[in-house]
Amino acid sequence: MPYININITNKLNEEEKNTLKSKLGELITIIPGKTEARLMIGINDDYSLYHAGDKKEKAAYIIVQLFKSCDFEYKAKFTEKVFDFLEEEFNIPKANVYLSINEHQCWGSNGTLNK
């Protein structure tokens, strides 16, 4: 089960949150073995983000948690598509978007730890 946590400075209405959720669900399939049906997403909108001491008006920081590792090429393509989407849909410049991907060898779900 992948998990995406997005912190975004924009104040989003429910339709915009749904658009964000749906597009991330579509994009996660770029990573082999990952599906929207197994994806969990946390959206923190109207979030204060500071960089180099300055508050950013249009910015986002995304943390992607993956069970197991995958090839760099898929992570790179996913990252590029997320950046493109945030710029096109929410007017957030790519220079103000940051994304990290963490890969875990153990993942707990359904009452047990998987490896």
C-alpha positions in Angstrom: 0.0 0.0 0.0 1.6 3.3 -1.0 0.9 6.4 1.1 1.1 9.9 -0.2 1.1 12.9 2.1 0.7 16.3 0.4 1.2 19.6 2.1 0.0 22.4 -0.1 -0.3 26.1 0.5 -3.5 26.4 -1.6 -6.8 26.4 0.3 -8.7 23.6 -1.5 -12.4 23.0 -1.8 -13.8 19.4 -1.9 -13.8 19.3 -5.7 -10.2 20.3 -5.8 -9.3 17.7 -3.1 -11.1 15.1 -5.2 -9.2 16.2 -8.3 -5.9 16.0 -6.4 -6.8 12.6 -5.0 -7.9 11.2 -8.3 -4.9 12.4 -10.3 -2.4 11.0 -7.7 -4.3 7.7 -7.9 -3.8 7.7 -11.6 -0.2 8.7 -11.4 0.8 6.1 -8.8 0.2 3.4 -11.4 3.4 4.6 -13.1 5.2 2.7 -10.3 5.0 -1.0 -11.1 2.7 -2.9 -8.7 1.1 0.2 -7.3 -2.6 0.9 -7.8 -5.2 3.5 -6.8 -7.2 0.8 -5.1 -4.4 0.3 -2.5 -3.4 4.0 -2.2 -3.9 6.1 0.9 -3.6 9.9 0.6 -3.4 12.6 3.2 -4.1 16.2 2.1 -3.0 19.1 4.2 -4.2 22.2 2.5 -3.9 25.9 3.4 -0.5 24.7 4.8 2.2 27.2 5.7 5.5 26.4 3.9 8.7 28.3 4.3 11.8 28.0 2.3 15.1 29.9 2.9 13.2 31.9 5.6 10.5 33.1 3.3 6.8 32.0 3.4 5.8 30.6 0.0 2.4 31.6 -1.3 2.2 28.8 -3.9 4.1 25.7 -2.9 3.8 22.0 -2.1 5.8 19.3 -0.3 4.9 15.7 -1.1 6.1 12.6 0.8 5.6 9.3 -0.9 5.9 6.1 1.2 6.4 2.8 -0.7 6.5 -0.8 0.4 9.5 -2.2 -1.2 11.8 -0.5 -3.7 11.4 0.2 -7.4 13.7 1.3 -10.2 14.7 5.0 -10.3 13.2 5.5 -13.8 9.7 4.9 -12.5 10.2 7.2 -9.5 11.6 9.9 -11.8 8.7 9.7 -14.2 6.1 9.7 -11.4 7.8 12.8 -9.9 7.9 14.7 -13.2 4.2 14.0 -13.8 3.2 15.2 -10.3 5.2 18.4 -10.8 3.5 18.9 -14.2 0.0 18.3 -12.7 0.5 20.7 -9.7 1.7 23.4 -12.1 -1.1 22.9 -14.6 -4.0 22.4 -12.1 -3.0 24.5 -9.1 -0.6 27.1 -10.6 2.2 26.0 -8.3 5.6 26.6 -10.0 7.8 23.5 -10.3 10.5 25.5 -8.5 8.2 25.5 -5.4 7.3 21.8 -5.4 9.4 19.3 -3.4 8.9 15.6 -3.3 10.6 12.8 -1.4 10.1 9.1 -1.9 10.8 6.7 1.0 11.0 2.9 0.4 10.3 0.5 3.3 11.2 -3.1 3.5 8.6 -3.7 6.2 5.0 -2.4 6.2 2.3 -3.1 8.7 -1.3 -3.5 7.5 -4.3 -5.7 8.4 -2.9 -6.4 11.8 0.4 -7.7 10.8 3.9 -6.6 9.6 4.8 -7.6 6.1 8.3 -8.0 4.7 
